Amino acid sequence: MKASGLGRFALGQPVPNRDHAVCVSLPTFRDLIGYEEKDPATRASLRSGYPRFVQHHLIGKLISYLNSQGPNDGWQRFLFSDEKSCKDAIKLHGISNSRIINHGFFSSLQVPHNGKDEESIGTFLQHTGCGISSRQAEDYLLEQGKLDMRESIEQHEDPEQLVKQVIAKAHGPEVSEDDILLSSSGANAFYSLFQTASKTSRAKGKNLWVRLGWLYLDTIEVMNLLTGDKENVIALDHLDEFGKLDEIFEEYGERIAGVVTEFPTNPLLHSCNLQRVKELCLKSNALLIIDPTMTSPKNANVSALADVVVNSLTKYAGSGGDVMMGSLAFPRGSSLGRELFDQTSELIRPPFSRDLLRISEQVPNYETFIEQTNKSLIKVVDFLQAQPKIGKVYWAYQSDNQKAFEKQAGPDRPGCVASFEINGSFETFYDQLEMLKSPSFGTHFSICCPYTYLAHYSLLKTKDGRKQLERAKLTPNLLRLSVGTENPEQIMETIGDALRAS
């Protein structure tokens, strides 16, 4: 039976009710702030969560077990997918005192406890997706006799091929299953690609990247982390600034290494004129990297224009909400993209075998899920736009960029996500809303995400940070709604009840 995102959920309750769920409930505004402020009582209620943000209880148990095997006084342990990723973290963050331990299929990186390096390693794992999966921890603990059983998953002869076939088909005729690389998460897919792309561009004497749109936090942080002292990132954060792209290419031309964009962007669902961006990139021999995760590559047909397509399979493909995975697609028509394939394939962290098995149970429903939520979201957006207590509504077909999105997707293919602002008390609406409140989207259960608080809480706490958010037109009152497979009338009724009570 499929889980529903409608109703009341306790603090820390996982949805679905499975040990590896990536969504957990933050039901009240107080819980939300407690989570962001790392309140011990709030954190103690979270046995799992979105894996790059919350340490899964099985990973915590594995760390405790490894610590018990030898003296570890004064050291903090982090689990990485491999030794190379540990060394990358040490180099990129300038860590001078550390130790690496190889455990066979994963590695430990240890740094002194209560030092500044702890936070650096934690954020590195979050932004790059280089950690191990909870299922990998589960397997190791089972082998060591520290667990009596593990989750039951149906076996499949070749789950990797199945996933690649479905995802390649979604990208269109420019991509075959041989042009797909799978990774342990969408964040790791981009991190691996950008490592290769920035290195290749440096060798060509290109030192300028353009970030088109306010992109997801991890993409922004990885670009900042991997660009060197002699490189720059020009950020055009809002749709109002996209028109400056022509001027940037005219001024810098061949110095431009590439453009990174989401189509549409997360969370404001802005779409650029992709065909014009491609023309500019071709003139300057610049790479065009596109992430269509917000509405799915099946809806947003970008493969004919992109050099590389980044996609989080945690969304839509993993609609069950309990598996992390990502992909890179290298369209055959792009020589610039194809030259990155081999080196990226060596850097990317492949999915754990049992994560592949789990997503192979879900991916056959990929197209059906997208078609159903396309229809539901249109109805829900009509409802949202008619509510006086709701301000701006952002979705793929919003009037200021409808033409640009429609050119690639056609009509009536908005995906499952819309963002909206609350007029009035955000806190009251949040507490009254009887819906799962959690990160992520693209699941068969509906989710309402307090986006600015979860993604950019640190910016909300400083004057300069608030100015940065204001320039990007991201308000604290912004909510990102992911429509599931529940009856859309029930979704609208749930939102309406919270509006009337607020």
Helices and strands as residue ranges (DSSP letters): E 14-15, E 23-24, H 29-36, H 40-44, H 57-67, E 75-80, H 83-92, E 99-102, E 107-112, H 116-128, H 134-143, H 159-171, G 177-179, E 180-183, H 186-203, E 208-212, H 217-226, E 232-236, G 239-244, H 245-252, G 253-255, E 256-262, H 274-284, E 287-291, E 308-312, E 326-329, H 335-338, H 341-347, H 353-362, G 363-365, H 366-385, E 390-394, H 402-409, E 417-422, H 426-432, E 447-449, H 451-460, H 463-471, E 478-482, H 488-501
